Amino acid sequence: MVFCLLFNGTNYLLYDIFENTDFRLTASKKLATGFQTYVNQYNLASSDADLIRQWADVNGILYFTISRDRMLIYDNTYSGTIPFDQTLSNQLNNTWMYFSKVSFADGDADVFIYKNNEKKYFIIAELLSAIVAILSGFLFFLIQIKSEIKYIVSLSNEVTKMRNDINSAHFIQRGNDEIANLANALETMRLQLIEKKQNEILMKEAQDVLVLSIAHDLRTPLTSLIAYIEIIKRQDSISEISKFSNKVLQQANHIKNLSDQLFDLFLINSGQREDIERLSNTEYAFSDYFSELYNYLESQNYQLDVSHLTWHTANISICFDYIGRIINNIQSNIVKYADKTFPVIISSELTEKNFSIIIENTINRQANKNSSTGIGVKNINSMMQKMDGTCFIETICDNYIMTLKFNQYSKICKKVES
C-alpha cells in the first residue's frame, strides 16, 4: 500500500514537472545543437534519411521529427522516405512547442528530438518508493513482533517463576494465535500440576495417618504378646501354658491381620500393573473363594445363608489376586465384628449394567470397635476401583451390608445356578 501511494504520487509529480517546465525543451535544444554540428559536418539535407537515422541510433534517440511549415519531412518511426506531398501530422500539433531550428543544405527546418531523459527520474522514484515501502513494512513488522517478543519473554519469566514457586506463576492468554494457545496450555499444565501436588500431599497425609494408626495398633498386641510370653516362661503347669499359648496365638493372628492390611495398602498404591481379565463366567471367578469363606466361617460356628447366591453370566473385569485379598478382608471383618447368633447372608444380583455380590451380617455389640483402623475397607474399595467396580457400605440399625458391584460390559442375563 505504501509503495502504491509513493509510486503513483511521485509519478504524478514528475509528469507535472516535465509537462509544465522547460525541461523537455532544454533537453531537445541540447540535442538539436549536437545534431546541427552533425549536419554541418556532413552537409546534410533534410531528405538524407539514412544518415539522419544513423545519428539518431548512435545517440539513442527514441523519437525524431523534421518538419517545415508544420509539414512532416522526416520521422524515425517510418522506415522509408516521406513524400513531399504529405499532409499535416497530428503528432506535430503535440510537439511544436519543443521545436528547434536546424539549418540544412536545402534550407531551415523545425526539429523535435526526444531521448526520454526523464526515464531515469522515474526509475529513481520507483526505486525510492520500493525502498521506503520495504523499510515501512520492516518497521511495521518490528513494531508488531515487538509485542509478540514481549509476550514470549513474559511467558518465559512465568516459567522461571513456576520453577521456583508454582503458585506464584500465572500464564495470561492474549488473542487467539499460536503463542496464546501455548500460554493457555502452560496455564492448564500449571493448574494440573498444582492439583496433582495437592492430591499427592493429601494421599501422603492419609497414608501417614494410616501407617501411624496401624503402628499404634500393632504396639498393643505386640505388648500383650510379649507379656504373655513372659508369663508362659514362669509357668510350670502344662494346662496354664496351654491357656496362655492360646492368648499368644490370638495376639499373633491380630498382628498378622494388621500386617496383611498394611501390605495390601502399599501393594495397591505401588503403581504396579495387575493382570486384569475380562470374564463372563462369574462362577469360575468367585465360587472357589466363597467356598473357602463358607467353610472357614462354618468352622468358626457362624450360620450362613446362601440361598440367594446365584452365579450369573456377566462380562466383568477381574483380578484374581485382588479377589483373594478382598475375601480375606471380608473374612477378617466378619470374624472380628459379626454376631454369631445371627446368620451371615451372602447373595448376588444382576442388572443390565452391574453384577453385585452382597454380604450382610449383624454387628456384635461386644466386639472391640476401637481395634478397627478402617484400612481393610479402604483397601477393598481401592481394589474394586482398579477392577472397574465399586464397594458400597451400609449400616442399617445393627445390620452391616457390604455390596461389591462390578460393571458389566454387555447385556448378558443368562443364569447359571450354583
Secondary structure, 3 states (H helix, E strand, C coil): CHHHHHHHHHHHHHHHHHHHCCHHHHHHHHHHHHHHHHHHHHCCCCCCHHHHHHHHHHCCCCEEEEEECCEEEEECCCCCCCCCCCCECHHHHHHHHHCEEEEECCEEEEEEEECCCCHHHHHHHHHHHHHHHHHHHHHHHHHHHHHHHHHHHHHHHHHHHHHHCCCCCCCCCCCCCHHHHHHHHHHHHHHHHHHHHHHHHHHHHHHHHHHHHHHHHHHHHHHHHHHHHHHHHHCCCHHHHHHHHHHHHHHHHHHHHHHHHHHHHHHHCCCCCCCCEEEEEHHHHHHHHHHHHHHHHHHCCCCEECCCCCEEEEEEEECHHHHHHHHHHHHHHHHHHECCCCCEEEEEEECCCEEEEEEEEEECCCCCHHHCCCHHHHHHHHHHHHCCEEEEEEEECCEEEEEEEEECCCCCCCEECC
